[in-house]
Amino acid sequence: MLILLPPSESKTAPSVGPSVDLSDMSFPQLTEAREAMLDRLIEVSSGEDAGDLLKTGPSLAAEVERNTRLLREPTAPALEVYTGVLFDALDHPHLSPKAQERARTRVVIISALWGAVTPADFIPAYRLSMGAKVAPAGTLAAWWKAELGPVLDAHGSGQVIVDCRSSSYAAAWKAPAERTVGIRVERELNGKRQVVSHMAKHYRGEVARILLEAEVEPQSVDDVVEILRPHWQVELESDGTKGHSLTLVAPSDG
């Protein structure tokens, strides 16, 4: 099993810790690409048009300024730096020891700055979304796609892939359709279905937690469905080209 997560916009900046060491991160094949993107982010964040290129407002000026110091900023494991709705629902600190160990090798977070990281990778807090205009050419997702393809194709080979990413991060690597199940969330209200947007992050975090805590690790899309079925009304749709989509029907007051 491979669980794909997006990063969070909000991050908890470590107060102490070593500076970032790209040579010690997972997926060493990405080191040169990470160096290039880190240099580019520092350069962009130092310019007068940083807010426009990073798509940030005045309230985030301090975070943009911190980008210029990323090589000197303290780091912590990725799951301590990424915060927000999804990661609160995942609740990594309170996973069982078995689930935490499973997360180390089964969770991959797609990042606009690092490409892909695992929970144990030490990173600083930073400000860069996949929608920012900082790639040398084209979009960040397109730039990373060329780098991530060979790495994640190999890493995910033969595994069922549970894709909890948002669309902008999903564009950075197209997981193999036949083995991938995307998670979407809908709510039924007054007899009508509505797509859940913001709180979908919460449910995707719960999905990740439940799968990591499962007694037996899922080996197929059907296994994923059966593990989640006791927790929600679930509906699986399959498309030979787009892969599988699993809809969770959330409570109307959820």
C-alpha positions in Angstrom: 0.0 0.0 0.0 1.1 3.5 -0.8 -0.9 6.5 0.6 -0.4 9.8 -1.2 -1.0 13.0 0.7 -0.9 16.7 -0.2 1.1 19.0 2.0 -0.6 21.6 4.2 -0.5 25.3 3.5 -0.1 25.9 7.3 3.0 24.6 8.9 4.5 24.5 12.3 8.0 26.1 12.3 10.4 24.1 14.4 12.1 26.1 17.1 15.1 23.9 17.3 16.6 21.2 15.1 19.4 20.7 12.5 19.4 22.7 9.2 18.1 20.9 6.2 20.3 18.2 4.7 19.1 17.3 1.2 21.6 14.4 1.0 19.8 12.7 4.0 16.3 12.8 2.6 14.3 10.0 1.1 14.3 9.6 -2.7 17.9 10.7 -3.2 17.3 10.7 -7.0 15.5 14.0 -6.4 18.4 15.8 -4.7 19.4 17.9 -7.7 15.9 18.9 -8.4 15.3 19.8 -4.8 18.5 21.9 -4.8 17.3 23.7 -7.9 13.8 24.4 -6.6 15.2 25.5 -3.2 17.6 28.0 -4.9 14.8 29.2 -7.0 12.4 29.7 -4.0 15.1 31.6 -2.1 15.7 33.8 -5.1 12.0 34.5 -5.8 11.3 35.2 -2.1 14.0 37.8 -2.0 12.5 39.8 -4.8 10.0 42.7 -4.7 7.5 40.7 -6.7 7.7 37.7 -4.3 4.0 38.1 -3.2 2.8 38.0 -6.7 4.8 35.0 -7.8 4.1 33.0 -4.6 0.4 34.1 -4.6 0.6 35.4 -1.0 -0.8 38.5 0.6 0.7 40.9 3.1 -0.4 38.8 6.1 2.1 36.1 4.9 5.1 38.4 4.5 6.9 36.9 7.4 6.6 33.4 5.9 7.9 34.6 2.6 10.8 36.3 4.3 11.5 33.0 6.1 11.9 31.3 2.7 15.1 33.4 2.2 16.6 31.6 5.3 15.5 28.1 4.6 19.1 26.8 4.5 19.6 28.0 8.0 16.1 27.3 9.5 15.7 24.4 12.0 14.0 21.3 10.8 11.7 18.6 12.2 10.1 15.4 10.8 7.6 16.2 8.0 4.6 15.1 10.0 5.5 17.5 12.7 5.9 20.4 10.3 2.8 19.8 8.2 -0.4 20.8 10.2 -4.0 21.6 9.3 -7.2 19.7 8.9 -5.9 16.6 7.1 -2.9 16.1 9.4 -4.9 16.7 12.5 -7.3 13.9 11.4 -4.4 11.6 10.7 -3.2 12.3 14.2 0.2 10.7 13.7 1.4 11.2 17.3 -1.4 9.0 18.6 -1.2 6.2 16.0 -0.2 2.8 17.4 3.5 1.9 17.2 2.7 -0.5 14.4 0.8 2.1 12.4 3.6 4.7 12.9 6.1 2.3 11.6 3.8 1.5 8.6 3.5 5.2 8.0 7.3 5.6 7.6 7.2 3.4 4.5 3.6 3.7 3.2 3.0 7.5 3.3 4.4 9.9 0.7 3.6 13.6 0.8 3.8 15.4 -2.5 5.5 18.8 -2.1 5.9 21.8 -4.4 9.4 22.4 -2.9 10.8 18.9 -2.2 8.9 16.9 -4.8 8.1 14.0 -2.5 8.9 13.4 1.2 8.2 10.7 3.7 7.1 11.3 7.3 10.6 10.9 8.7 12.3 13.4 6.4 13.5 16.5 8.3 12.3 19.7 6.7 11.9 23.4 7.7 8.6 25.3 7.5 8.3 27.0 4.1 5.7 28.8 2.0 5.3 27.4 -1.5 2.1 26.0 -3.1 1.8 24.1 -6.3 0.0 27.1 -7.8 2.9 29.5 -7.3 4.7 30.9 -10.4 8.2 29.9 -9.6 9.0 27.1 -12.0 11.8 27.8 -14.5 9.2 27.1 -17.2 5.5 26.2 -17.1 3.7 25.1 -13.9 5.3 23.6 -10.8 3.3 20.5 -11.2 4.6 20.0 -14.8 8.1 20.7 -13.7 8.0 18.1 -11.0 6.2 15.6 -13.1 9.3 14.9 -15.1 11.3 14.4 -11.9 8.7 12.4 -9.9 7.6 10.0 -12.7 10.6 7.6 -12.6 11.0 7.8 -8.8 7.4 7.2 -7.8 6.7 4.7 -10.6 9.4 2.5 -9.1 8.5 3.2 -5.5 4.8 2.4 -6.0 5.4 -0.6 -8.2 3.0 -3.4 -7.5 1.2 -1.6 -4.6 -2.4 -0.4 -4.3 -2.2 3.4 -4.2 -4.7 5.4 -2.1 -4.6 8.9 -3.5 -5.7 11.6 -1.0 -4.1 14.5 -3.0 -5.9 17.6 -4.2 -6.0 18.1 -8.0 -3.1 20.5 -8.1 -0.7 18.0 -6.4 -2.2 15.0 -8.3 -1.0 16.7 -11.5 2.6 16.2 -10.4 2.5 12.5 -10.7 -0.1 10.3 -12.4 -0.4 7.1 -10.4 -1.2 3.9 -12.4 -4.9 3.9 -12.9 -5.4 0.1 -12.5 -4.0 0.2 -9.0 -5.1 3.6 -7.7 -8.1 4.7 -5.8 -8.9 8.3 -5.3 -10.9 9.5 -2.3 -13.8 11.9 -2.8 -16.3 13.0 -0.2 -20.0 13.9 -0.7 -22.8 14.8 1.7 -26.5 14.1 1.3 -28.7 17.0 2.3 -32.4 17.1 1.7 -32.2 14.2 -0.7 -29.4 15.7 -2.8 -25.7 15.0 -3.0 -23.2 17.8 -2.5 -19.5 17.5 -2.9 -17.6 18.3 0.3 -14.6 20.5 -0.3 -12.8 21.9 2.7 -13.8 19.2 5.2 -12.9 16.5 2.6 -9.3 17.1 4.0 -10.5 15.9 7.4 -12.1 12.7 5.9 -9.0 12.0 3.8 -6.9 12.2 7.0 -9.2 9.8 8.7 -8.9 7.4 5.7 -5.1 7.4 6.0 -5.3 6.8 9.8 -7.8 3.9 9.4 -5.7 2.2 6.7 -2.5 2.6 8.7 -4.2 1.1 11.7 -5.8 -1.8 9.8 -5.0 -5.2 11.2 -4.1 -6.5 7.7 -2.5 -4.1 5.2 -4.7 -3.8 2.1 -3.3 -5.4 -1.1 -5.9 -4.3 -3.5 -8.6 -1.6 -4.2 -11.2 -4.1 -3.0 -9.3 -4.5 0.3 -9.3 -0.7 0.8 -13.1 -0.6 0.2 -13.7 -3.4 2.8 -11.5 -1.7 5.4 -13.4 1.6 5.0 -16.9 0.2 4.7 -17.6 -0.1 8.5 -16.8 3.6 8.9 -18.8 5.2 6.1 -21.3 4.5 3.3 -18.8 4.0 0.5 -19.4 3.8 -3.3 -16.7 2.6 -5.7 -16.6 3.7 -9.3 -14.1 2.4 -11.8 -12.9 3.8 -15.1 -10.2 1.9 -17.1 -8.4 5.1 -18.0 -8.9 7.3 -14.9 -8.7 4.6 -12.3 -11.0 4.0 -9.3 -12.9 6.6 -7.3 -14.1 5.9 -3.9 -16.8 8.2 -2.6 -17.4 8.5 1.1 -20.9 9.7 2.0 -20.5 11.9 5.0 -23.2 12.5 7.6 -25.4 15.5 6.7 -24.2 17.3 9.9 -20.6 16.0 9.5 
